[in-house]
Amino acid sequence: MQKGNKTTDPEIDFGEFAPATYAEWREAAVAALKGADFDKKLFTKLVEGITLHPIYNKWDEHSPVMPAGQFPYRRGTRALGYVEKPCEIAQGIPASTPEDFNSKILHDLERGLTAVNVQLNCKCGLKLRKQAAWDTALKGLPLDKLPVYITPGSCGLGTLSMFLNTYKSAGFDTAGLRGGVLYDPVGKAVMKGSLCGGKGICAYYDQMAVMTKWAIANAPAFQTIGVSGLPYADSGASAFEEAGAMLATAVAYLRAMEERGISVDEAAAHMRFTVSIGANLFLEVAKIRALRELWALIVKECGGSEEAAKISLHARIWTLSGDPWVNLLRGSAQAFSAIMGGVDSIDVLPFDAAVRMPDEFSRRIARNCPLILLGECNLDKVVDPAGGSWYIENLTDEVSRKIWDVFQGIEKEGGIIKALQSGSIQKSVNATAAKRYEMADQRRQSIVGVNQYVNLVEKKLEVPEGSSVPPPRATLLQDADVELPDVKMCVDSVCKAAEEGFSTCLINKALTAGADCKCGGPLEIEALPKRRLAERFESLLAKADAWVEEKGTRPMVFFANMGPLRQHKARADFSRDFLRAGGLDVVYPSGFPTPEEAARAAAESGCAVCVICSTDDTYPEIVPAFCKALREIKPDMMVALAGYPADHVEAFKEAGVDIFIHVRANCYNTIEAIQNKIGL
């Protein structure tokens, strides 16, 4: 029988077993390592700057943790978690026209979508600049029965007003409005380097304040302030840099709203955070929990109530690579992190989003991923399933400290705007991104299907004509002699201008032109570029694929396998996987009995590059003889050596070895050199 969390079954007596200690475990682990260095082998250093221990136990101290629903909400803002309020499936709809968006959203709402997620992008995505476009995009939607989340550009007030016109024309009462127009001018500036309208940040804070005051009076459950970590995460920031910048941005918004007559409680209640979920499963769980806890502490310290300190948190799952089939698995794992962390809503990007406009099938798979985790895996039945884990609680503590250090560093510079203007945030993110690329190039950061375990015979995803990822488009408005609307900084005035046919761009220009900006000149900062860790290797694969398209065969590398199978197989197999990261295939013969025979076969293979595969103890005899024989037959052939016998490297270079393939080699640079030699 079940009674609370206890059963009536008799307790098991473990008294006959001696309690295990860390010292005993370490002794057993050292023995199992057979001489390998304990610290180097079992402690994992992350690019984020923390070290994971091989084991955590009850002796590892961590902060006291309150139950879910109790301040500071590490374990969740609701006592019953998803049992009390289910996680919203808020999948973004990839569309380029209002008609396309409307068709897809109506289709997906009948198949598991529980929230509308409108992501506006004037450069390469959905544009809803005029009232008619809004009316078309949202036609037939039950806007009074589900939350609608809108990510606007620089013109938050114009976007809100057009949405309200559409909402009201459908006969709905704004008192029941849920969701939000998540206005995040700082995040937009980080992506673009500036804001449309060419004013200082205070002009955009004015819009945010007008939007928030309207929501307080007319739609209490509707959020108007967005705090997004995506501009940082998409540029390669660490989990700590992303979350620290988010907290600094949110604090800047709290201060700006207070200056405009909105209390901390009111501003915090109308704020929604959007966090990106990366590949490190437990680190991302810890990041979500730490962000929820730190925000609660900040709001309380700023004078807010414990109720207002409850964060509203949306997660975006961005799959890493252009390999769509691996992305299916990758997206599932990252969605698991988000749900384990207890986010309020989730958007899993379709597995083909990096290479084409997602179709109905890929949208369905992405949507079903969190539905399965919640509904079939029963993650919605347990409150904070990660809670109490010695590992996760200790990791959350460490992540909290790292995030807090980033946040305090930004605050010491005078806040998020000054830190962005000084370039310190960009410098830090760019350095982290460079470190990520370095680790990926050396394959210390595995990207399955890209720099590890590449399947060269796998069927490529078809990209129908017109369905590729659209390139950025130039904006049509060129700051020309265009009539601006006579509009005031209030919702009713902007709603009227929208009804008269003015676009959000012109409305924003009119609003900023009339703003009394006291914070100096236009906000101009160094933009953070959008990066994908896999893109460098994907460029190598693309060159190899182009070669196949032109010549009908894959670029080949000859393996000079020496001796019996046990002598060359380990290094030959490693080298084959290494080279496949650049789309290169190999000629893999049986072992040659002599270096001279191997050199002759290499020269006759037609390949421009060969790899000697054997063992360190045999190389001093094999390498000089092979290189001498090859020079006499084909002196221009590139010679690579599988392995890195440190005591003989210089001698082997003098003998004729051009490059070394080994576990510490820079895979990207090595393959690029080989491709150049082949002529790709």
C-alpha positions as CSV (number, residue, x, y, z in Angstrom):
1,M,0.0,0.0,0.0
2,Q,1.0,3.5,-0.7
3,K,0.9,6.1,2.0
4,G,2.2,9.4,0.9
5,N,5.8,8.8,-0.2
6,K,6.1,5.7,2.0
7,T,4.8,2.2,1.8
8,T,3.6,-0.1,4.4
9,D,6.0,-2.9,3.3
10,P,8.5,-3.9,6.0
11,E,11.7,-2.0,6.0
12,I,14.8,-3.8,4.8
13,D,17.7,-4.0,7.3
14,F,21.0,-3.2,5.6
15,G,22.9,-3.5,8.9
16,E,24.8,-6.5,7.6
17,F,26.4,-4.4,4.9
18,A,29.3,-2.1,5.8
19,P,28.7,1.5,4.6
20,A,30.7,2.3,1.5
21,T,33.1,5.3,1.7
22,Y,34.5,7.6,-0.9
23,A,38.0,6.4,-0.1
24,E,37.0,2.8,-0.8
25,W,35.4,3.8,-4.1
26,R,38.5,5.8,-5.1
27,E,40.8,2.8,-4.3
28,A,38.7,0.6,-6.5
29,A,38.6,3.2,-9.3
30,V,42.4,3.7,-9.2
31,A,42.8,-0.1,-9.6
32,A,40.4,-0.2,-12.5
33,L,42.3,2.6,-14.3
34,K,45.4,0.4,-14.4
35,G,47.9,3.2,-14.0
36,A,46.1,6.0,-15.8
37,D,46.0,9.3,-14.1
38,F,43.0,9.5,-11.8
39,D,42.3,13.3,-12.1
40,K,43.0,13.5,-15.9
41,K,40.9,10.5,-16.7
42,L,37.9,11.0,-14.4
43,F,37.5,14.8,-13.9
44,T,35.9,16.5,-16.9
45,K,36.7,20.2,-17.6
46,L,33.9,22.0,-19.5
47,V,34.3,24.9,-21.9
48,E,32.1,26.8,-19.4
49,G,34.9,26.7,-16.9
50,I,33.7,24.2,-14.4
51,T,34.9,20.7,-13.7
52,L,32.6,17.7,-13.3
53,H,33.5,15.1,-10.7
54,P,33.2,11.4,-11.5
55,I,31.0,10.7,-8.5
56,Y,28.8,12.7,-6.1
57,N,27.4,11.5,-2.8
58,K,25.8,12.6,0.4
59,W,29.0,14.1,1.7
60,D,29.1,16.7,-1.1
61,E,27.6,19.8,0.5
62,H,25.0,21.8,-1.4
63,S,22.7,24.7,-0.5
64,P,19.6,23.9,1.4
65,V,16.8,23.3,-1.1
66,M,13.2,24.3,-0.4
67,P,10.3,22.2,-1.8
68,A,8.7,23.2,-5.1
69,G,6.5,26.2,-4.9
70,Q,8.5,27.8,-2.0
71,F,10.8,30.7,-2.4
72,P,13.4,30.9,-4.0
73,Y,11.9,28.4,-6.3
74,R,14.9,26.3,-7.3
75,R,12.6,23.3,-7.6
76,G,9.8,25.1,-9.4
77,T,7.4,28.0,-8.9
78,R,4.4,25.7,-8.3
79,A,3.9,23.2,-5.6
80,L,2.6,20.6,-8.0
81,G,4.7,21.4,-11.0
82,Y,3.2,20.3,-14.3
83,V,0.3,18.6,-12.5
84,E,-0.9,22.1,-11.5
85,K,-0.1,23.8,-14.9
86,P,1.0,21.7,-17.9
87,C,4.0,22.7,-19.9
88,E,2.9,24.6,-23.0
89,I,3.8,23.3,-26.4
90,A,4.7,26.6,-28.0
91,Q,6.3,25.6,-31.3
92,G,7.3,28.4,-33.6
93,I,5.8,28.2,-37.1
94,P,8.3,28.5,-39.9
95,A,6.5,30.7,-42.5
96,S,7.3,33.6,-44.8
97,T,3.8,34.9,-45.5
98,P,0.7,35.6,-43.4
99,E,-1.3,33.0,-45.4
100,D,1.4,30.3,-44.9
101,F,1.5,31.0,-41.2
102,N,-2.3,30.8,-40.9
103,S,-2.6,27.5,-42.7
104,K,0.2,25.9,-40.7
105,I,-0.9,27.2,-37.3
106,L,-4.5,26.0,-37.8
107,H,-3.2,22.6,-38.8
108,D,-0.8,22.2,-35.9
109,L,-3.2,23.4,-33.2
110,E,-5.3,20.3,-34.0
111,R,-2.2,18.1,-33.5
112,G,-0.8,18.9,-30.1
113,L,0.2,22.6,-30.2
114,T,-1.2,24.3,-27.0
115,A,0.1,27.9,-27.6
116,V,0.7,30.2,-30.5
117,N,4.3,31.3,-31.0
118,V,4.6,34.2,-33.5
119,Q,8.3,34.9,-34.3
120,L,8.6,38.0,-36.4
121,N,11.7,38.4,-38.6
122,C,11.8,41.2,-41.2
123,K,15.1,39.9,-42.7
124,C,14.5,36.3,-43.4
125,G,11.2,35.1,-41.9
126,L,7.7,36.1,-41.1
127,K,6.8,39.8,-41.7
128,L,3.6,41.2,-40.3
129,R,4.1,44.9,-40.9
130,K,0.5,46.0,-41.6
131,Q,-2.8,45.4,-40.0
132,A,-4.1,43.3,-42.9
133,A,-1.2,40.9,-42.6
134,W,-2.1,40.4,-38.9
135,D,-5.7,39.8,-39.7
136,T,-4.7,37.2,-42.3
137,A,-2.2,35.4,-40.1
138,L,-4.5,35.0,-37.1
139,K,-7.7,34.4,-39.0
140,G,-9.9,31.7,-37.4
141,L,-7.7,31.2,-34.4
142,P,-9.4,30.8,-30.9
143,L,-7.3,33.6,-29.5
144,D,-9.5,33.7,-26.4
145,K,-8.8,30.1,-25.5
146,L,-5.0,29.8,-25.7
147,P,-1.9,31.9,-25.0
148,V,-0.4,33.8,-27.9
149,Y,3.3,34.7,-27.6
150,I,4.8,37.2,-30.0
151,T,8.4,38.1,-30.5
152,P,8.5,41.6,-32.0
153,G,11.3,43.6,-33.5
154,S,12.2,47.1,-32.5
155,C,8.6,48.3,-32.6
156,G,7.0,46.7,-29.6
157,L,4.1,49.1,-29.3
158,G,3.2,48.9,-33.0
159,T,3.2,45.1,-32.8
160,L,1.0,45.0,-29.7
161,S,-1.5,47.5,-31.2
162,M,-1.9,45.5,-34.4
163,F,-2.4,42.3,-32.5
164,L,-5.0,44.0,-30.3
165,N,-6.9,45.3,-33.3
166,T,-7.1,41.7,-34.7
167,Y,-8.0,40.3,-31.3
168,K,-10.8,42.9,-30.6
169,S,-12.2,42.6,-34.2
170,A,-12.8,38.9,-33.5
171,G,-15.1,40.0,-30.6
172,F,-12.8,38.9,-27.7
173,D,-12.5,40.6,-24.4
174,T,-8.9,41.7,-23.5
175,A,-9.4,40.8,-19.8
176,G,-9.0,37.2,-20.7
177,L,-5.9,37.7,-23.0
178,R,-3.0,35.4,-22.3
179,G,0.5,35.1,-23.7
180,G,2.4,38.3,-24.5
181,V,4.1,40.6,-26.9
182,L,7.6,40.0,-25.5
183,Y,9.4,43.3,-26.2
184,D,13.2,42.9,-25.7
185,P,15.0,45.9,-27.3
186,V,18.3,45.0,-25.7
187,G,18.2,41.5,-27.2
188,K,17.3,43.0,-30.6
189,A,20.2,45.4,-30.4
190,V,22.6,42.5,-29.5
191,M,21.5,40.7,-32.7
192,K,21.5,43.8,-35.0
193,G,23.9,46.2,-33.4
194,S,21.3,49.0,-33.3
195,L,17.6,49.6,-33.1
196,C,15.2,50.8,-35.8
197,G,14.5,54.5,-35.2
198,G,18.0,55.5,-34.3
199,K,17.4,56.6,-30.7
200,G,18.9,55.9,-27.4
201,I,17.6,53.0,-25.3
202,C,15.3,55.1,-23.2
203,A,13.0,55.7,-26.2
204,Y,12.4,52.0,-26.4
205,Y,11.9,51.8,-22.6
206,D,9.2,54.3,-23.1
207,Q,7.4,52.0,-25.4
208,M,7.8,49.1,-23.0
209,A,6.4,51.1,-20.2
210,V,3.3,52.1,-22.2
211,M,2.7,48.5,-23.2
212,T,3.1,47.3,-19.6
213,K,0.8,49.9,-18.1
214,W,-1.8,48.9,-20.7
215,A,-1.5,45.3,-19.8
216,I,-1.7,46.0,-16.0
217,A,-5.0,47.9,-16.6
218,N,-6.6,45.7,-19.3
219,A,-5.0,42.3,-19.5
220,P,-3.3,41.3,-16.2
221,A,-2.2,37.9,-17.5
222,F,-0.6,39.3,-20.6
223,Q,3.2,39.8,-20.6
224,T,4.9,42.7,-22.4
225,I,8.6,42.4,-21.4
226,G,10.8,39.8,-23.0
227,V,14.3,38.8,-21.8
228,S,15.9,36.5,-24.3
229,G,19.2,34.6,-24.0
230,L,19.1,33.5,-27.6
231,P,21.3,36.3,-29.1
232,Y,24.1,35.2,-26.7
233,A,23.6,31.4,-26.9
234,D,23.3,31.5,-30.7
235,S,26.6,33.3,-30.9
236,G,28.4,30.6,-28.8
237,A,28.1,32.0,-25.3
238,S,28.6,29.7,-22.3
239,A,25.5,28.8,-20.2
240,F,26.8,31.3,-17.6
241,E,27.3,34.2,-20.0
242,E,23.8,33.6,-21.5
243,A,22.1,33.5,-18.1
244,G,24.2,36.3,-16.6
245,A,23.4,38.7,-19.5
246,M,19.7,37.7,-19.2
247,L,19.6,38.7,-15.5
248,A,21.5,41.9,-16.2
249,T,19.0,42.8,-18.9
250,A,16.0,42.0,-16.7
251,V,17.4,44.2,-13.9
252,A,17.8,47.0,-16.4
253,Y,14.2,46.6,-17.4
254,L,13.1,46.6,-13.8
255,R,15.0,49.9,-13.2
256,A,13.6,51.5,-16.4
257,M,10.0,50.5,-15.5
258,E,10.4,51.9,-12.0
259,E,11.6,55.2,-13.4
260,R,8.4,55.3,-15.4
261,G,6.0,54.5,-12.6
262,I,5.8,50.8,-12.7
263,S,6.5,48.9,-9.5
264,V,8.9,45.9,-9.3
265,D,6.0,43.6,-8.7
266,E,4.1,44.9,-11.7
267,A,7.2,44.7,-14.0
268,A,8.3,41.3,-12.9
269,A,4.8,39.8,-13.3
270,H,4.7,41.0,-16.9
271,M,8.2,39.6,-17.8
272,R,9.0,36.4,-19.6
273,F,12.4,34.8,-20.1
274,T,13.5,32.8,-23.1
275,V,16.4,30.5,-22.6
276,S,18.3,28.4,-25.2
277,I,18.9,24.7,-24.4
278,G,22.3,23.3,-25.3
279,A,23.7,19.8,-25.6
280,N,25.1,19.3,-22.1
281,L,22.0,17.6,-20.6
282,F,22.6,18.1,-16.8
283,L,24.3,21.4,-17.2
284,E,21.2,22.8,-18.9
285,V,19.0,21.4,-16.2
286,A,21.1,23.1,-13.6
287,K,21.1,26.3,-15.6
288,I,17.3,26.5,-15.6
289,R,17.1,25.8,-11.9
290,A,19.8,28.3,-11.1
291,L,18.2,31.0,-13.3
292,R,14.8,30.5,-11.6
293,E,16.4,30.8,-8.1
294,L,18.7,33.7,-8.9
295,W,15.9,35.7,-10.4
296,A,13.7,35.2,-7.4
297,L,16.5,36.4,-5.1
298,I,17.0,39.5,-7.3
299,V,13.3,40.4,-7.3
300,K,13.1,40.0,-3.6
301,E,16.2,42.1,-3.1
302,C,14.7,44.8,-5.3
303,G,11.7,45.1,-3.1
304,G,9.4,42.7,-4.9
305,S,7.1,40.1,-3.4
306,E,7.7,36.4,-3.4
307,E,4.8,36.0,-5.7
308,A,6.2,38.4,-8.2
309,A,9.6,36.7,-8.0
310,K,8.2,33.6,-9.7
311,I,9.9,33.5,-13.1
312,S,8.0,32.8,-16.4
313,L,10.4,30.7,-18.5
314,H,10.2,29.6,-22.1
315,A,12.8,27.2,-23.7
316,R,13.9,27.1,-27.3
317,I,15.6,23.8,-28.5
318,W,18.0,24.6,-31.2
319,T,19.4,21.5,-32.9
320,L,23.1,21.8,-33.7
321,S,24.0,20.5,-37.1
322,G,22.9,20.2,-40.7
323,D,22.6,16.4,-40.2
324,P,18.9,16.1,-39.8
325,W,18.8,12.5,-38.7
326,V,21.1,13.0,-35.7
327,N,19.1,16.1,-34.9
328,L,16.1,13.9,-34.2
329,L,18.0,12.4,-31.3
330,R,19.7,15.6,-30.3
331,G,16.5,17.5,-30.1
332,S,14.9,14.8,-27.9
333,A,17.8,14.9,-25.4
334,Q,17.7,18.7,-25.2
335,A,13.9,18.7,-24.8
336,F,14.4,16.3,-21.9
337,S,16.8,18.8,-20.2
338,A,14.2,21.6,-20.6
339,I,11.4,19.6,-19.1
340,M,13.5,18.1,-16.3
341,G,14.4,21.7,-15.5
342,G,10.8,22.7,-15.3
343,V,10.3,25.3,-18.0
344,D,6.8,26.7,-18.5
345,S,6.7,26.4,-22.3
346,I,8.9,24.7,-24.9
347,D,9.7,25.1,-28.6
348,V,11.6,22.3,-30.2
349,L,13.0,23.4,-33.6
350,P,12.3,20.8,-36.4
351,F,15.2,18.5,-37.3
352,D,15.6,20.0,-40.7
353,A,15.5,23.7,-39.7
354,A,19.2,24.3,-40.5
355,V,18.9,23.2,-44.1
356,R,15.4,24.0,-45.4
357,M,12.0,25.3,-44.5
358,P,10.6,22.7,-42.2
359,D,7.7,20.7,-43.6
360,E,4.6,19.2,-41.9
361,F,6.4,16.0,-41.0
362,S,9.4,17.6,-39.3
363,R,7.1,20.0,-37.4
364,R,5.1,17.0,-36.2
365,I,8.1,15.1,-35.0
366,A,9.4,18.2,-33.2
367,R,6.0,18.8,-31.6
368,N,5.6,15.2,-30.6
369,C,9.0,15.1,-28.8
370,P,7.9,17.0,-25.7
371,L,4.4,15.5,-25.9
372,I,6.0,12.0,-25.5
373,L,8.3,13.1,-22.7
374,L,5.4,14.6,-20.8
375,G,2.5,12.2,-21.7
376,E,4.2,8.9,-22.2
377,C,7.3,9.2,-20.1
378,N,5.2,10.7,-17.3
379,L,7.6,13.6,-16.6
380,D,4.6,15.7,-16.0
381,K,3.5,13.4,-13.1
382,V,6.6,14.0,-10.9
383,V,7.4,17.4,-9.4
384,D,11.0,18.4,-10.1
385,P,12.3,14.9,-10.9
386,A,15.9,16.2,-10.8
387,G,15.5,17.5,-7.3
388,G,17.6,15.9,-4.5
389,S,20.2,14.4,-6.8
390,W,23.6,15.0,-5.2
391,Y,25.0,15.6,-8.7
392,I,22.4,18.1,-9.9
393,E,22.1,20.0,-6.6
394,N,25.9,20.5,-6.4
395,L,26.0,21.4,-10.1
396,T,23.2,23.9,-9.6
397,D,25.1,25.5,-6.8
398,E,28.2,25.8,-9.0
399,V,26.3,27.1,-12.0
400,S,24.6,29.7,-9.8
401,R,27.9,31.0,-8.6
402,K,29.2,31.2,-12.2
403,I,26.1,33.0,-13.4
404,W,26.2,35.4,-10.5
405,D,29.9,36.2,-11.2
406,V,28.9,37.1,-14.8
407,F,25.9,39.2,-13.6
408,Q,28.0,41.1,-11.0
409,G,30.7,41.8,-13.6
410,I,28.1,43.4,-15.9
411,E,26.6,45.4,-13.0
412,K,30.1,46.7,-12.0
413,E,30.4,48.2,-15.5
414,G,27.2,50.1,-15.0
415,G,24.7,47.6,-16.3
416,I,23.9,45.7,-19.5
417,I,23.9,48.7,-21.9
418,K,27.3,50.1,-20.8
419,A,28.8,46.6,-20.8
420,L,27.6,46.1,-24.4
421,Q,28.8,49.5,-25.4
422,S,32.2,48.8,-24.0
423,G,32.3,45.5,-25.9
424,S,33.2,43.5,-22.8
425,I,30.3,41.1,-23.2
426,Q,31.0,40.6,-26.9
427,K,34.7,40.0,-26.2
428,S,33.8,37.3,-23.7
429,V,31.3,35.6,-25.9
430,N,33.6,35.7,-28.9
431,A,36.4,34.1,-26.8
432,T,34.0,31.4,-25.6
433,A,32.9,30.7,-29.2
434,A,36.5,30.5,-30.3
435,K,37.2,28.0,-27.6
436,R,34.2,25.9,-28.7
437,Y,35.4,25.9,-32.3
438,E,38.9,24.9,-31.1
439,M,37.5,22.0,-29.1
440,A,35.3,20.9,-32.1
441,D,38.2,21.2,-34.5
442,Q,40.3,18.9,-32.2
443,R,37.2,16.6,-31.7
444,R,37.4,17.2,-28.0
445,Q,33.9,18.4,-28.4
446,S,32.0,15.7,-30.3
447,I,29.4,16.6,-32.9
448,V,27.9,13.2,-33.9
449,G,27.4,13.0,-37.6
450,V,29.6,16.0,-38.3
451,N,33.1,15.6,-36.8
452,Q,32.5,12.1,-35.4
453,Y,30.9,9.0,-36.9
454,V,30.0,10.6,-40.3
455,N,27.9,8.3,-42.5
456,L,29.1,9.0,-46.1
457,V,26.5,6.7,-47.7
458,E,23.5,8.2,-45.8
459,K,20.8,9.6,-48.0
460,K,20.8,13.3,-48.0
461,L,17.7,15.2,-47.0
462,E,15.9,16.5,-50.1
463,V,15.5,20.2,-50.3
464,P,12.7,21.0,-52.7
465,E,13.0,24.1,-54.8
466,G,12.0,27.1,-52.9
467,S,12.2,25.4,-49.5
468,S,15.8,26.1,-48.6
469,V,16.5,28.4,-45.6
470,P,15.8,31.9,-47.0
471,P,18.7,34.4,-47.1
472,P,18.3,37.7,-45.3
473,R,16.2,40.2,-47.3
474,A,16.9,44.0,-47.5
475,T,14.2,46.0,-45.7
476,L,12.0,48.0,-48.0
477,L,11.8,51.1,-46.0
478,Q,14.9,53.2,-46.7
479,D,14.4,56.3,-44.4
480,A,13.0,58.2,-47.4
481,D,10.5,61.0,-47.6
482,V,7.6,58.8,-46.4
483,E,4.7,60.4,-44.6
484,L,4.8,59.4,-40.9
485,P,1.6,58.9,-38.9
486,D,0.5,61.5,-36.4
487,V,0.8,59.1,-33.4
488,K,1.2,59.5,-29.7
489,M,3.0,57.2,-27.3
490,C,-0.2,55.4,-26.2
491,V,-1.9,52.2,-27.2
492,D,-5.1,53.8,-28.5
493,S,-3.2,56.2,-30.8
494,V,-1.1,53.5,-32.2
495,C,-4.1,51.2,-32.7
496,K,-5.7,54.0,-34.8
497,A,-2.5,54.5,-36.9
498,A,-2.4,50.7,-37.6
499,E,-6.1,50.7,-38.7
500,E,-5.3,53.6,-41.0
501,G,-2.8,51.3,-42.8
502,F,0.6,52.5,-41.4
503,S,3.2,49.9,-41.0
504,T,5.0,49.0,-37.8
505,C,8.2,50.5,-39.3
506,L,6.6,53.9,-39.9
507,I,4.8,53.8,-36.5
508,N,8.1,53.0,-34.8
509,K,9.9,55.8,-36.7
510,A,7.2,58.3,-35.7
511,L,7.3,57.2,-32.0
512,T,11.0,57.4,-31.7
513,A,11.1,60.7,-33.6
514,G,8.8,62.2,-31.0
515,A,10.6,60.6,-28.0
516,D,12.3,62.8,-25.5
517,C,15.5,60.8,-25.4
518,K,17.8,61.8,-22.5
519,C,20.3,58.9,-22.7
520,G,22.5,60.3,-25.4
521,G,22.8,59.4,-29.0
522,P,21.6,56.3,-30.8
523,L,22.2,52.9,-29.3
524,E,25.0,51.4,-31.4
525,I,26.9,48.3,-30.3
526,E,28.9,45.5,-31.8
527,A,26.4,42.9,-32.9
528,L,26.9,39.2,-31.9
529,P,26.9,37.1,-35.0
530,K,24.8,33.9,-35.2
531,R,27.0,30.8,-35.2
532,R,26.6,27.1,-35.4
533,L,29.4,24.9,-34.0
534,A,29.0,22.4,-36.9
535,E,29.3,24.9,-39.7
536,R,33.1,24.7,-40.2
537,F,33.0,20.9,-40.7
538,E,29.9,21.2,-42.8
539,S,31.8,23.4,-45.2
540,L,34.4,20.6,-45.6
541,L,31.6,18.1,-46.2
542,A,30.0,20.5,-48.7
543,K,33.3,20.7,-50.7
544,A,33.5,16.9,-50.8
545,D,29.9,16.6,-51.9
546,A,30.5,19.1,-54.7
547,W,33.4,16.9,-55.8
548,V,31.1,13.9,-55.9
549,E,28.5,15.8,-57.9
550,E,31.1,16.9,-60.4
551,K,33.2,13.7,-60.7
552,G,30.8,11.0,-59.8
553,T,33.1,9.5,-57.1
554,R,34.1,10.5,-53.6
555,P,37.6,12.0,-53.0
556,M,39.8,9.1,-51.8
557,V,42.8,8.7,-49.5
558,F,45.0,5.6,-49.7
559,F,45.8,3.7,-46.5
560,A,49.2,2.1,-46.4
561,N,48.2,-0.6,-43.8
562,M,51.3,-2.4,-42.6
563,G,51.6,-6.0,-41.4
564,P,48.8,-8.2,-40.0
565,L,45.4,-6.8,-39.0
566,R,46.2,-6.5,-35.3
567,Q,49.1,-4.2,-36.2
568,H,47.3,-1.6,-38.3
569,K,43.5,-2.0,-37.6
570,A,43.2,0.3,-34.6
571,R,45.0,3.3,-36.3
572,A,43.4,2.6,-39.7
573,D,39.9,2.6,-38.2
574,F,40.6,5.8,-36.2
575,S,42.0,7.5,-39.3
576,R,39.1,6.5,-41.5
577,D,36.6,8.1,-39.0
578,F,38.9,11.1,-38.7
579,L,38.9,11.7,-42.5
580,R,35.2,11.1,-43.0
581,A,34.6,14.3,-41.1
582,G,35.7,16.0,-44.3
583,G,33.7,13.8,-46.6
584,L,36.8,11.8,-47.6
585,D,36.6,8.0,-48.2
586,V,39.6,5.6,-48.1
587,V,41.2,2.8,-50.0
588,Y,41.6,0.2,-47.2
589,P,43.8,-2.7,-48.4
590,S,45.0,-5.7,-46.4
591,G,48.3,-5.2,-44.6
592,F,51.5,-5.0,-46.8
593,P,54.4,-7.1,-45.8
594,T,57.1,-4.5,-46.7
595,P,57.2,-0.7,-46.9
596,E,58.3,-0.9,-50.6
597,E,55.2,-2.8,-51.6
598,A,53.0,-0.4,-49.7
599,A,54.7,2.6,-51.4
600,R,54.3,1.1,-54.8
601,A,50.5,0.4,-54.2
602,A,50.1,4.0,-52.9
603,A,51.7,5.4,-56.0
604,E,49.5,3.3,-58.3
605,S,46.3,4.0,-56.4
606,G,45.6,7.3,-58.2
607,C,45.2,9.1,-54.8
608,A,47.0,12.3,-54.0
609,V,47.3,11.5,-50.2
610,C,48.3,8.3,-48.4
611,V,48.3,7.4,-44.7
612,I,50.8,5.0,-43.1
613,C,49.0,2.9,-40.5
614,S,50.9,0.8,-38.0
615,T,52.3,0.9,-34.4
616,D,54.8,3.2,-32.8
617,D,57.3,0.5,-32.2
618,T,57.3,-0.5,-35.9
619,Y,57.4,3.0,-37.4
620,P,61.2,3.6,-37.1
621,E,61.7,0.8,-39.5
622,I,58.7,1.4,-41.7
623,V,58.5,5.2,-42.2
624,P,61.9,6.0,-43.7
625,A,61.8,3.1,-46.1
626,F,58.3,3.9,-47.2
627,C,59.0,7.6,-47.8
628,K,62.2,6.8,-49.6
629,A,60.4,4.3,-51.9
630,L,57.5,6.7,-52.5
631,R,59.7,9.7,-53.4
632,E,61.3,7.7,-56.1
633,I,57.9,6.8,-57.7
634,K,55.6,9.6,-56.8
635,P,57.4,12.5,-55.1
636,D,54.4,14.8,-55.0
637,M,52.2,12.5,-53.0
638,M,51.2,13.8,-49.5
639,V,52.2,11.4,-46.7
640,A,50.3,11.3,-43.5
641,L,51.2,9.2,-40.4
642,A,48.5,7.6,-38.2
643,G,49.7,8.4,-34.7
644,Y,52.2,10.8,-33.1
645,P,55.3,9.1,-31.9
646,A,56.8,12.1,-30.1
647,D,60.4,10.8,-30.0
648,H,60.5,10.4,-33.7
649,V,58.3,13.2,-35.1
650,E,61.2,15.4,-36.3
651,A,63.0,12.5,-37.9
652,F,59.8,11.3,-39.7
653,K,59.2,14.8,-41.0
654,E,62.8,14.8,-42.4
655,A,62.0,11.5,-44.0
656,G,59.0,12.9,-45.8
657,V,55.9,12.7,-43.5
658,D,53.8,15.8,-44.1
659,I,51.1,15.5,-41.5
660,F,50.1,13.4,-38.5
661,I,46.6,12.0,-37.7
662,H,46.1,11.4,-34.0
663,V,43.8,12.0,-31.1
664,R,45.2,15.5,-30.3
665,A,45.4,16.7,-33.9
666,N,43.4,19.6,-35.2
667,C,41.0,17.6,-37.3
668,Y,39.6,20.6,-39.2
669,N,43.0,22.0,-40.2
670,T,44.3,18.5,-41.1
671,I,41.4,17.7,-43.3
672,E,41.5,21.1,-44.9
673,A,45.2,20.6,-45.8
674,I,44.4,17.1,-47.3
675,Q,41.4,18.5,-49.3
676,N,43.6,21.3,-50.7
677,K,46.2,18.7,-51.7
678,I,43.5,16.6,-53.5
679,G,42.2,19.7,-55.2
680,L,38.8,20.2,-53.6
